[in-house]
Amino acid sequence: MPSDPRALLRSRAYLRLLVIAAALGVPVSAAAYGFLALVGYLQPEIFTHLPHGLGFQAEPVWWPLPVLAVGGVLTGLAIRYLPGTGGAHPAEGFKTHRAPTPAELPGVILAALATLIFGAVLGPEAPLIAIGGGLVVLALRAARRDVPDQATAVLASAGSFAAISTLLGSPIIGAFLLMEASGLGGPMLGLVLVPGLLAAGIGSLIFLGLDAWTGLGTFSLAVPGLPHFGSPTIAEFGWAVVVGLAAALLGAGIRWLGLRLQPFSLRSPPAAALVAGLVVAGLAIAYAEGTGKNSSDVLFSGQDALGPLITHTGSYTVGTLLLLLVCKSLAYGVSLSSFRGGPIFPALFIGAAGGMALSHLPGLPLVAGVATGIGAMSVAMLSLPLTSVLLATLLLASDGLAVMPLVIVAVVVAYVASARITPAEPAEPPTAPQAPTAAAADPSVTPRA
């Protein structure tokens, strides 16, 4: 490792690293696209086509109960009996972890599929990050090349970049997400992230090419058709503070629920996931019966439902939005405790629903409410302020730049308030000083050679 990062940038070894990262970005992106396509295919098969095949005219109101029960059992079995415990525990927050080994990769994939396909309230981003890194480690081991540990870590990170290259709407958001979550810094930051950024760019092309070839879509987050937003007002800045504080409180409650229930999952993953699935299904049924809306508003990550929720805001009353907020938040916290997935998309959905509800009050337009809600709720759950600002502003396309000052205020308020609400981790007890040796205690004692 050269002491001067510029020397490494000019080295042949770094250029080879870039070439390998670009080459690995192609199959990893294709695998990620296939994973998302499989989820997108099986979700309607289970929730729409299967009930029709069984003779029902429409999805029965009780249908989520057996589906979530099956999903919970399958997730729990993958966590309990396959290596790697199905990946990271989502209740512990969004963090970067080492790439799964080839032995752990099947458990990560199966736990994620059982979570996403059967309707638990978690997103695909965390499993995709793990799968992308795990596939790179698998490829390097299959090549039987002696790759240094640091290079393996950088290439695994590049695989994670490629896997989520367009999932959040832009490779830049994915880059910021992993950059903030990794905690990397110092003069080596750029050199470590450039391979990942290159792989993310390659991944974007692969996603777009596969979309054109298959017609399945890019599985990217986007909200089209929003009304125009002008310049922020003083009242809207005041609302941004309110939204930030509310998101900090709600996020703290969701995290508390997930962490409170997590010990039950650690003791008996299948049983805990079964009960969690039934609870999530019950919340979805209660929402559907109480509002006449579809239970899918509560189920799933909210990635596909976010755009329709915002564009069809006129069909949601304040009461419907509040009930959706309560049910989705509870289902989110319960899912965090026992399932495997990412926390980003449910946070975006809940933030948007909360902003829509507040936009019925004077002084807060719809776009400003949605943007500040998304940003504040994202930082409350992720603790990544730069990524949260980017998510809210880039998601809203042409209105993003105009609403960015409000988003920044809401994100900063929620970020600081969340830090104040969350209990500080206990500090490690100081190490007791060792008793001095005879030579140290008495200067006249000459130590032996």
C-alpha positions in Angstrom: 0.0 0.0 0.0 1.7 3.2 -1.1 1.8 6.1 1.4 0.7 8.5 -1.4 -2.7 7.6 -2.8 -1.8 9.2 -6.1 0.9 6.7 -6.5 -1.6 3.9 -6.2 -3.9 5.6 -8.7 -1.1 5.5 -11.2 -0.1 1.9 -10.5 -0.9 -1.0 -12.9 -2.4 -2.9 -10.0 -5.1 -0.3 -9.5 -5.9 -0.2 -13.2 -6.3 -4.0 -13.1 -8.6 -3.6 -10.1 -10.8 -1.2 -12.2 -10.9 -3.7 -15.1 -11.9 -6.5 -12.8 -14.5 -4.4 -11.1 -16.1 -3.5 -14.5 -16.0 -7.1 -15.6 -17.6 -8.3 -12.4 -20.2 -5.6 -12.6 -21.9 -7.2 -15.6 -22.8 -10.7 -14.1 -23.5 -9.2 -10.7 -25.9 -6.6 -12.2 -27.6 -9.3 -14.3 -28.0 -11.5 -11.2 -29.5 -8.6 -9.2 -31.9 -7.9 -12.1 -32.9 -11.5 -12.1 -33.5 -11.5 -8.4 -35.7 -8.4 -8.6 -37.5 -9.9 -11.6 -38.2 -13.1 -9.7 -39.6 -11.1 -6.8 -41.7 -9.0 -9.1 -43.1 -12.1 -10.8 -43.9 -14.2 -7.7 -45.6 -11.4 -5.7 -48.6 -11.1 -8.0 -48.5 -14.9 -8.6 -49.1 -15.4 -4.9 -51.4 -12.5 -4.1 -53.4 -12.3 -7.3 -53.1 -15.3 -9.6 -53.1 -18.0 -7.0 -56.5 -16.9 -5.4 -58.0 -16.8 -8.9 -56.6 -20.3 -9.6 -58.3 -21.6 -6.4 -61.7 -20.3 -7.6 -61.9 -16.9 -5.8 -63.1 -13.9 -7.9 -60.7 -11.6 -6.0 -58.2 -11.9 -3.3 -60.0 -12.8 -0.1 -59.6 -10.4 2.8 -58.0 -13.2 4.9 -55.5 -14.2 2.2 -52.5 -12.4 3.8 -52.8 -14.6 6.9 -51.7 -18.0 5.3 -49.3 -16.3 2.9 -47.5 -14.4 5.6 -47.5 -17.5 7.8 -45.8 -19.5 5.1 -43.3 -16.7 4.5 -42.5 -16.4 8.1 -41.9 -20.1 8.5 -39.6 -20.2 5.4 -37.7 -17.2 6.6 -37.3 -18.6 10.1 -36.1 -22.0 8.7 -33.5 -20.3 6.5 -32.3 -18.2 9.5 -32.2 -21.2 11.8 -30.7 -23.9 9.7 -28.7 -22.4 6.9 -25.2 -20.8 7.5 -25.1 -17.1 8.0 -28.4 -16.6 9.8 -30.0 -15.2 6.6 -27.8 -12.1 6.6 -27.8 -9.0 8.8 -30.4 -8.3 11.4 -32.4 -5.3 10.0 -33.6 -4.2 13.5 -30.0 -3.2 14.3 -30.0 -0.5 11.6 -28.6 -0.1 8.2 -24.9 -1.0 8.2 -22.4 -2.4 5.9 -21.2 -5.9 6.7 -18.6 -8.3 5.3 -19.7 -10.1 2.2 -21.3 -13.5 2.8 -19.1 -16.5 2.1 -20.2 -18.9 -0.6 -21.7 -21.2 2.1 -23.7 -18.3 3.5 -25.0 -17.0 0.2 -27.9 -19.5 -0.2 -29.3 -18.6 3.2 -29.2 -14.9 2.4 -31.0 -15.4 -0.9 -33.7 -17.8 0.5 -34.4 -15.6 3.6 -34.7 -12.5 1.4 -37.0 -14.2 -1.1 -39.2 -15.6 1.6 -39.4 -12.1 3.2 -40.0 -10.1 0.0 -42.3 -12.5 -2.0 -44.7 -13.2 0.9 -45.3 -9.6 1.8 -43.2 -8.7 4.9 -42.6 -5.0 5.2 -38.9 -4.8 4.2 -37.1 -3.9 1.0 -34.6 -5.6 -1.3 -31.6 -3.2 -0.9 -29.9 -4.9 2.0 -30.1 -8.4 0.5 -28.9 -7.1 -2.9 -25.9 -5.5 -1.2 -25.0 -8.8 0.4 -25.7 -10.8 -2.7 -23.6 -8.5 -4.9 -20.6 -8.8 -2.5 -21.1 -12.5 -2.0 -21.2 -13.2 -5.7 -17.9 -11.4 -6.2 -16.3 -13.5 -3.4 -17.7 -16.6 -5.0 -16.2 -15.6 -8.4 -12.8 -14.9 -6.9 -12.7 -18.2 -5.1 -13.8 -20.0 -8.2 -11.0 -18.4 -10.2 -8.5 -19.7 -7.6 -6.4 -16.6 -7.8 -4.4 -15.3 -4.9 -6.2 -12.0 -4.3 -5.1 -9.9 -1.3 -7.7 -9.4 1.4 -7.9 -5.7 0.8 -8.5 -6.1 -2.9 -11.1 -8.7 -2.2 -12.9 -6.3 0.1 -12.8 -3.5 -2.5 -14.1 -5.8 -5.3 -16.9 -7.2 -3.0 -17.9 -3.6 -2.3 -17.9 -3.0 -6.0 -20.3 -5.9 -6.4 -22.6 -4.4 -3.9 -22.5 -1.1 -5.8 -23.4 -2.9 -9.0 -26.3 -4.8 -7.4 -28.1 -1.7 -6.3 -26.9 0.5 -9.2 -30.4 1.7 -10.3 -32.6 0.4 -7.5 -32.8 3.8 -5.8 -33.3 5.7 -9.1 -29.6 6.6 -9.7 -26.2 5.1 -9.3 -25.2 8.3 -7.4 -27.7 7.5 -4.6 -26.3 4.0 -4.3 -22.8 5.3 -4.2 -23.6 7.8 -1.4 -25.6 5.2 0.5 -22.7 2.7 0.6 -20.2 5.5 1.2 -22.0 6.8 4.2 -22.9 3.4 5.6 -19.4 2.1 5.3 -17.8 4.8 7.4 -14.8 5.0 5.1 -12.8 8.2 5.2 -9.4 9.7 4.7 -7.3 10.0 1.6 -8.1 6.5 0.4 -11.9 7.1 0.3 -12.0 8.0 -3.4 -9.7 5.2 -4.5 -11.8 2.6 -2.6 -15.1 4.0 -4.0 -14.1 4.5 -7.6 -14.2 0.8 -8.5 -17.7 0.7 -6.9 -18.8 3.7 -8.8 -17.5 2.2 -12.1 -19.4 -1.0 -11.3 -22.5 1.0 -10.5 -22.3 2.7 -13.9 -21.9 -0.7 -15.6 -24.8 -2.0 -13.6 -27.0 0.9 -14.8 -26.3 -0.1 -18.4 -27.0 -3.7 -17.7 -30.3 -2.9 -16.0 -31.4 -0.6 -18.9 -30.3 -3.2 -21.5 -32.2 -6.0 -19.8 -35.2 -3.8 -19.5 -35.2 -3.1 -23.2 -34.7 -6.8 -23.9 -37.2 -8.3 -21.5 -39.7 -5.4 -21.0 -39.9 -6.2 -17.3 -38.9 -2.8 -16.1 -35.7 -1.5 -14.4 -37.1 -2.0 -10.9 -35.9 1.6 -10.1 -37.6 4.0 -7.7 -39.4 6.8 -9.5 -42.4 9.0 -8.8 -43.7 10.6 -12.1 -46.4 13.2 -12.6 -46.0 15.4 -9.5 -47.5 18.9 -9.4 -45.1 21.8 -9.9 -43.5 23.2 -6.7 -42.4 26.9 -6.5 -40.1 28.5 -4.0 -40.2 27.5 -0.3 -41.9 29.8 2.1 -41.3 30.7 5.8 -44.4 28.6 6.8 -43.0 25.6 4.9 -39.7 25.9 6.7 -41.6 25.8 10.0 -43.4 22.7 8.8 -40.0 21.1 7.9 -39.0 21.4 11.5 -42.3 19.8 12.6 -41.9 17.0 10.1 -38.3 16.3 11.3 -39.4 16.1 14.9 -42.3 13.8 14.2 -40.2 11.5 12.0 -37.6 11.2 14.8 -40.2 10.2 17.3 -41.9 7.7 14.9 -38.6 6.3 13.8 -37.5 5.8 17.4 -40.7 3.9 18.1 -40.3 1.6 15.1 -36.7 0.8 16.0 -37.7 0.2 19.6 -40.4 -2.2 18.5 -38.0 -4.1 16.3 -35.2 -4.4 18.9 -37.7 -5.3 21.6 -39.0 -8.2 19.6 -35.7 -9.3 18.2 -34.7 -11.5 21.3 -37.7 -13.8 20.6 -36.4 -14.2 17.0 -33.0 -15.1 18.2 -34.3 -17.8 20.5 -36.6 -19.4 18.0 -36.5 -18.0 14.4 -39.2 -20.1 12.8 -41.8 -19.6 15.5 -41.0 -15.9 15.9 -41.2 -15.3 12.1 -44.5 -17.2 11.9 -46.0 -15.0 14.7 -44.6 -11.9 13.1 -46.0 -12.9 9.7 -49.5 -13.3 11.2 -49.3 -10.0 13.0 -48.3 -8.2 9.7 -51.1 -10.0 7.9 -53.6 -8.9 10.7 -52.5 -5.3 10.4 -53.0 -5.4 6.6 -56.4 -6.9 6.9 -57.4 -4.4 9.5 -56.4 -1.5 7.2 -58.2 -3.0 4.2 -61.4 -3.6 6.2 -61.3 -0.2 7.8 -60.6 1.8 4.6 -61.7 -0.2 1.7 -58.2 0.1 0.2 -56.0 -2.8 -0.8 -54.0 -4.7 1.8 -50.9 -4.3 -0.4 -50.6 -0.7 0.9 -49.5 -2.2 4.2 -47.8 -5.3 2.9 -44.4 -5.4 1.0 -41.7 -2.8 1.1 -43.7 0.0 -0.5 -41.3 0.4 -3.5 -44.0 -0.3 -6.1 -46.8 1.4 -4.1 -45.0 4.7 -3.4 -45.6 6.3 -6.8 -49.3 5.3 -7.0 -49.8 6.5 -3.4 -48.5 10.0 -4.2 -50.1 10.4 -7.6 -53.5 9.2 -6.4 -53.4 11.3 -3.2 -56.9 12.6 -3.8 -58.4 9.2 -3.1 -56.9 9.0 0.4 -58.7 10.8 3.2 -56.8 12.0 6.2 -58.3 9.1 8.3 -57.1 6.6 5.7 -53.6 8.0 5.7 -53.4 8.0 9.5 -54.6 4.4 9.7 -52.1 3.5 6.9 -49.3 5.2 8.9 -50.1 3.3 12.0 -50.5 -0.1 10.4 -47.5 0.2 8.1 -45.3 1.5 11.0 -46.3 -1.4 13.2 -45.9 -3.9 10.4 -42.5 -2.4 9.7 -41.3 -2.7 13.3 -42.5 -6.3 13.5 -40.9 -7.2 10.2 -37.6 -5.7 11.4 -37.5 -8.1 14.3 -37.9 -11.5 12.5 -37.5 -11.1 8.7 -34.5 -10.3 6.5 -34.5 -7.3 4.2 -33.7 -3.7 3.9 -35.1 -0.7 5.8 -35.1 2.0 3.1 -38.3 1.5 1.1 -40.7 1.2 4.1 -39.2 4.3 5.5 -39.7 6.2 2.2 -43.3 5.0 2.1 -44.1 5.9 5.7 -42.5 9.3 5.3 -44.5 10.0 2.2 -47.8 8.9 3.8 -47.1 11.1 6.8 -46.2 14.1 4.6 -49.4 13.5 2.6 -51.5 13.5 5.8 -49.8 16.8 7.1 -50.3 18.4 3.7 -54.0 18.6 4.5 -53.1 21.3 7.0 -52.7 25.0 6.0 -49.3 26.1 4.8 -47.8 22.7 3.6 -48.2 21.8 -0.1 -48.3 18.2 -1.1 -44.8 18.1 -2.7 -43.2 19.8 0.3 -44.9 17.4 2.7 -43.9 14.3 0.7 -40.3 15.5 0.2 -39.7 16.4 3.9 -41.5 13.3 5.1 -39.4 11.1 2.9 -36.1 12.8 3.9 -36.8 12.9 7.6 -38.1 9.4 7.9 -35.1 8.1 5.9 -32.6 9.7 8.2 -34.6 8.6 11.2 -34.3 5.0 10.2 -30.9 5.0 8.4 -28.9 7.7 10.2 -27.4 8.7 6.8 -28.2 12.4 6.3 -26.5 12.9 2.9 -28.2 9.9 1.4 -31.6 10.9 2.9 -31.4 14.3 1.2 -30.4 12.8 -2.1 -33.2 10.2 -1.9 -35.9 12.8 -1.3 -34.7 15.4 -3.9 -33.7 13.0 -6.7 -36.9 11.0 -6.3 -39.0 14.1 -6.9 -37.3 14.8 -10.3 -37.9 18.4 -11.5 -39.3 19.5 -8.1 -36.2 18.1 -6.3 -34.0 21.2 -6.5 -36.8 23.6 -5.5 -37.7 21.6 -2.4 -34.1 20.7 -1.4 -33.8 23.5 1.2 -36.9 22.2 3.0 -35.6 18.6 2.8 -32.2 19.6 4.3 -34.0 21.3 7.3 -36.2 18.3 7.9 -33.3 15.9 7.6 -31.0 17.8 10.0 -33.8 18.2 12.6 -34.7 14.5 12.4 -31.0 13.5 12.5 -30.2 15.6 15.6 -33.5 14.7 17.3 -33.0 11.0 16.7 -29.5 11.2 18.2 -31.0 12.9 21.3 -33.8 10.3 21.6 -31.7 7.2 21.1 -30.0 6.1 24.3 -26.2 6.3 24.1 -24.4 3.1 24.1 -22.7 2.3 27.4 -19.0 3.2 27.4 -16.5 0.4 27.9 -15.2 0.4 31.5 -11.6 1.8 31.7 -8.9 -0.8 31.9 -7.4 -1.0 35.4 -3.7 0.1 35.5 -1.3 -2.8 35.9 0.8 -3.0 39.0 4.4 -1.7 38.4 7.1 -4.3 38.2 10.0 -4.3 40.5 12.2 -2.6 38.0 9.7 0.1 37.3 9.0 0.7 41.0 12.6 0.9 42.0 14.9 2.8 39.7 17.9 1.3 41.4 17.0 -2.2 40.2 18.8 -2.9 36.9 16.8 -5.2 34.6 18.6 -8.3 33.4 19.6 -8.8 29.9 
